[in-house]
Amino acid sequence: MLDNPSQLLLRHEVVTPATLLVNAQDSLSRQQSCRAHFYYANLYHHFAADNDSFAAELDPQLFQTSVDQAVLYVPKEKSLCRMLFDNLAAMMPEDATLYLVGPNKGGIKSIVKQLPASFSPAQKVASGNHCLLYVCQRNATQVAPFKLDDYQTTYQLPGEPATTVFNLPGVFSEQRLDAGTALLLEYIGAQPKIHGRVLDFACGSGAISAFVRAHCSIDAIVASDVSAFALATTEQTLHTQQLDSPFEVLASDGLDAVTGRFDWIITNPPFHSGQRTDYEIAGKFISEVAKKLKPGGRLLIVANSFLGYNALLRERFREVSEPLNNGRYKILQAHKPC
Ligand SMILES: C[S@@+](CC[C@H](N)C(=O)[O-])C[C@H]1O[C@@H](n2cnc3c(N)ncnc32)[C@H](O)[C@@H]1O
């Protein structure tokens, strides 16, 4: 079943085999035999991995070939959308066509007013399926070659050694360390007993992995996330540290691609779907995580104080504690018996 934006595209016969779908959201590209660019591993693996002829990529940067027609599924993060416009402008020749599609309430109306000078003003083509479809053309403006690094921002982690976290548009807590993650790092820094093989689940830009590598004596760390942008930033964050402990950056929807067992699993898990509080991802993670811990292994979570993870953890672990709660955020720890 195709999502609403794709159904609208189909109805108006917009997609041809020459079209590139950017920020693809479903299997339309497979149906239409066109290229697609995914940014989320769950969608990519679901729709692409089992089909060799499927011209799709999971990458924070677009295909490096010229594109005469593209469709951008407008992301809700405006900074990410602006970066994708720049990426598209660098790949599209003059007069190439860019369609923009997205849910009525997903920010598309304000995004079309913010198109860069490299595109003509967008015209509405159609509405339906609770979505809007616009079109614009690449105009004659010269643009610089697209470099992902130009969109990077950085912030420093607290404490010594100095540790830089790299970030990109659309990645969690783009400009600064999240207050919940900061509490978790404070807790880890005060008792650096984390050791062995460590998993940083839903790693974002790698702040937790980088701190653990810098402050704890570990053998190796695996940093996993569903977002290609998050993984690119984590790679850069950990690579720049120039520390000896090995790291692996892994595209995974939940724990699906995570193999082996860990002495410690540490996370600030996702709990939002758009504006809604959504326990689905964290709930699934909590229900599966014990299998990924070695006997005696420990799970460390930071969460907003109001989130009901304590009860979910108690369903899976006999030993659960809440060593820290500052009113806004809490640290939860669970222990797998030896
Ligand atoms: C609250 S952020 C934490 C980021 C980072 N650990 C930090 O503390 O700064 C949650 C992360 O979960 C990721 N995420 C969302 N859904 C996911 C899923 N199904 N599987 C894995 N990661 C997911 C998001 O991409 C985001 O980077």
The ligand as an ORCA input file, in Angstrom:
! r2SCAN-3c Opt
* xyz 0 1
  C      16.346     11.146     21.441
  S      17.409     10.932     20.028
  C      18.929     10.519     20.849
  C      20.157     10.820     20.040
  C      21.489     10.695     20.786
  N      21.647      9.404     21.397
  C      21.614     11.783     21.823
  O      21.409     11.478     23.008
  O      21.932     12.918     21.462
  C      16.790      9.469     19.399
  C      17.394      8.903     18.104
  O      16.586      7.767     17.760
  C      16.671      7.565     16.369
  N      15.587      6.664     15.976
  C      14.296      6.964     15.698
  N      13.643      5.858     15.352
  C      14.520      4.827     15.427
  C      14.450      3.425     15.176
  N      13.302      2.869     14.771
  N      15.552      2.683     15.342
  C      16.725      3.242     15.728
  N      16.860      4.564     15.977
  C      15.782      5.337     15.830
  C      16.577      8.984     15.815
  O      17.111      9.030     14.492
  C      17.391      9.776     16.866
  O      18.735      9.926     16.413
*
